[in-house]
Amino acid sequence: IRDRNKWYANSETTGEHFGDLVVNDLINFSRKTFNLSWEREDTYIAGFSMGGYGALICGLRRPDIFSRIIVMNAALNIKDFVLNAPEVVPAFDLYSRKNYLAVFGLEKVEDFIGSENDPDYLIARNTAEGRPEQKIFWSTGELDALNGYNEKYWNIMKEAGYDVTIEIYPNRGHSYEALRDGIRGAVHWLPLDHFQDNLN
């Protein structure tokens, strides 16, 4: 789903709870409507770009629901964006401090650290609490400007003991082609018996 650049956050400031929408409403609706499995081992979450961040964050928030997380070309630069957000952005306030405070429901930008929106915090929390194991499929194009952030976090997760599979696609940037390759790679990686034969 698209969340209108709200970063899958739950904000008491705006009253919008896009994180809860994904892990509660969307999951329950899709299971009931399409007769999907209610088992954790059959429940996965995936996303590209901002959705890649959203998949990682929502998956880590609820390891009791999601057994596998698919992260494609994730916009994991958001933490730096929030912490370094300017007071004023001429003509476009999407990257302003005021906007981020509202979107993430923060009193000050430093409150992002250690929140449920902070991947560093969620990885450390889940590891310390012995939360259920999760498998991670991580893809990106070799030319994506976000690769430094993606590499940072897949290394953090590997060091924390997560099972991380990484695919880097040659000559791909932050693009539809990288998304297409990531979806194909993820479907081959998932335990979907016989379904992989439908891919070409």
N, C-alpha and C positions, 0 to 999 in steps of 0.2 A: 504494500500500500504506500501511497505518498502521504506525507504528513505536513506538507506546506512549509518546508524548511524549519520544522520545529524540533528536529533532531531526536525524535522518539523519547522526548523528555516528559516527565510529569511535573507540571508547574502549578503551584498553588497561587502564584501571581496572576496567571492568565485564566486559571480554571480549566486548562486543557491538559489531558492526561493521555498523550499518545503512546507512551510506554505501556500503560495498562490496557489501552485499546488493543495492542498487539498480543500481549501475553495472556490476557483474559478474554476480551470480547471476540477478537478475531479467531483465536484458537477454538473457543467453545462453539462459535457460530459455524465455522468450517467443519468441525467434527460432527455436529448435529445435522447440518444441511447435506453434507456429502458422504455421510456414514464412514468417516475416517476413523482410524485407530485412535483409541484413547491412551495407548501405551507410550511411555516415555521413549522407548527404544525405536518407535516409529515416528517420532516427532522431531522435525528439523526446522531450522530457520536460516534464511539466506538473504543477502542483499548486496547491492553494488553502490559504490561511492558513499553518499550519505547513508544509503541503505545498508552498506557494508558495515559502517559504524553502528547503525541501528541493530543489525543482526547480531553483531558481537556483544553490544551492550545488553540487549534484551535477552540474548542467550545466556550471558553470564549472570544477569540478575536472577534468572529462573532456571538454574541447572536441574531442578526437579522436574521441569517440563521438557526441556530440549536436550536430547542426547548428542546431537550433532549441530555444528554451526558452520555455515558457508559464508566466507568473507571474501568479497571480490572488489579489488581496487578501492579499499576503504578510505574514507575521508577522516583519517585519524589525526589530522592536523587541528581538529576542533579545539582540543585542550589549549594549544598555543594561541589559537584565535581568541578564545574566551579570555585567557589570562593577559593577553596583550591588546585587547580591544580598545580602540580609541573612543574618546567621549563623543566625537562628532565625525560622521562620515558624510562628506558632501554629496547631496542628491540621492543617496541610497543608504538606508539605515540598517540593512540586513546584518552588517558586520560591526555595528556600533555596540558600545558597552551597554547602553540602555536596552537594546534588543536582546542581547545575550542574558542579561539579568532577568528579563521577563520570561524568555523561553525556558531557561533552566530553573526559574524560581529562586534566584539567588539574591542575597542582600548585598554581597560584594563579589567580584569575580573570583577572588581567592577561595570562595566557598565551593567552587567547582571541584577543588582537590578534596578527595575523600568522600565525594558524593556518589550516588548511584549512577551518575553519568560519566564517572572517571574510570576508564578501563584499568588503570594501574591499581586503583582501590579494589575493584571487583575481582581482579585476578588474585591479588594478595588475600582478600577475604575468603574467597572460595577455597584457595589452597590451605589457608590456616584452619578453616572449619571442616576440611575433609569432605567438601561437597561432592555430589556424584561426578564421576569422570565424564568428560565430554571429548569427542573427537572434532577436530577443526580441519576444514579444507580451506586453504588460503590461496587465492590466485591474484595475479596482477600482470599488467603488460610491462615489459622491460623498460619502456620509455615513459612510464607514468611518473609525473613529478611528485606523487605521493609515496613513492617507493621507500624513501628513508623512514617514514612513519610506519609503514606496513612491516618493513623488516625489523624495526625496533620492537614492535609488539609481538610478531610471531616468535622472535627470539626470547622475549620475556616469557611467553607462554610455554615454549619448549623447555626453558630452564625451570619453570614451575611444575613441570611434569605432564603437561598436556600433550596429547597425541596430535601433532600438527603435520598435515600434508601440504606441501607448498608447490605450486606450479607457476612458473614465470614464462610468459608467452613472448617470443621474439617479435620485434618490430611492431609492438602494440603499445599504445599510450592509454590515456584515460578515455576510452572509446567504446563504441558499440561492438567493435570487433573483439576487444578484450572481454566484454560482458558475454558475448556469444561463446568465446572459447572457455570462459570460466564456467558457464552453465553446462557446456558439454563435458568439461573435466569433472565437475561436481557430480553430474549424473552417473558418470562411470565410477566415481569414488563411492557413491552411496550404495548401501546394500539393497539394491532393487533388482532382485532376481529376474532375469529374462527381459527386463525393460531396456537394458543397455543395447540389446540387439536391434532396437528400433532406431538407434542413432546412426548417422552416416557421416 
